[in-house]
Amino acid sequence: MQFTAAQIAMMINGQLEGDATVSVGNFGKIEEATTGDLAFLANPKYEDYLYTTKASIVIVNNTLELKQPVSATLLRVPDAYAAFAALLSKYQDIVAQQLNGVQQPSYIASSAKLGEHIYIGAFAYIGEQVTIGNHVKIYPGAFIGNNVSIADHCTIYPGVKIYHDCIIGSHVTIHAGSVIGGDGFGFAPMPDGTFKKIPQIGNVILEDYVEIGANATIDRATMGSTIVKQGAKLDNLIQVGHNAEIGSNTVVAAQAGVSGSTKIGSNVMIGGQAGIVGHITIADGSRINAQSGVSKSIKQPNTTVTGSPAYDFTATLRSQALSRNLPSFEKRITELEKLIQQLLAEKVAS
């Protein structure tokens, strides 16, 4: 697909400088782009590449003052990064619209209800009593279990498994290999030392505008629902335990784990490889740094914690600063001890 600079300027409401008829068909980094590519410049550290890039069109900020002539056509906008992101989204929507219909071989139960303008890829499985909304894309090899509900404008990438009874809101994206609604880790210890599995009869609810990364696992509830609330974003390789709740607009980075029955508030940020124990609460706006281990509730909103066990971020920084000075403290203490001994000796002598 080819777009001219004039067409792109209309899409992002940009001010055009240069050849309005030049066209592009690809995206590229400003330092690597070639003729026919569109790039953007948002970080001043990359400005030097603007004067050497081979990109045909570059999106820049309105405030940028050129230090030398450029060969590319410029599109000036208030925020180059945001404009570029919006353009990528439009491009992705255009590509997605080209996918339509049901590919074969695939299995769709006779009781399933399919919306309009959907795409179901080859080798997908759609179970009994499944409801799929309009403009849904289900890529090859996906499994949709019995009684699952998927609302409008969702994208289910290859190899995703959605177990029975789960509910997926609108505009949800689930990336390849993720498992939604696998059994929660529930086992009861028996007197003979064995463990008896507790049936997991709940489900998982992903509310509107949730995005789940690749190879993430969200366990179904023992009873009730495991819930990821509206607008939350989960990275790749994340584990969410049974009956947990992830608050709205919360973001969780890769390899983090949330244990069962933990309630995480809204607008929380959780760093990569962080671990959160079960049956606690995390207040709205909390910040949990990467590799932190949270073993108790965070009750004060907008608190930042770090370390394992996780502790107040500012206090931890002070502790780290003190620990770096321990050798000098030891030296000073030794000198003070010598001085005290000298003063005591002088007192005895007098």
Secondary structure, DSSP 8 states (H G I E B T S, - for coil): --EEHHHHHHHHT-EEES-TT-EE-EE--TTT--TTEEEE--SGGGHHHHTT---SEEEEETT---SS--SSEEEEES-HHHHHHHHHHHHHHHHHHT--EE-SS-EE-TT-EE-SS-EE-TT-EE-TT-EE-TT-EE-TT-EE-TT-EE-TT-EE-TT-EE-TT-EE-TT-EE-TT-EEEE----EEE-TTS-EEE-----EEEE-TT-EE-TT-EEE--SSSEEEE-TT-EE-SS-EE-TT-EE-TT-EE-TT-EE-TT-EE-TT-EE-TT-EE-SS-EE-TT-EE-TT-EE-S-B-STT-EEETTTTEEHHHHHHHHHHHHTHHHHHHHHHHHHHHHHHHHHHHHH-
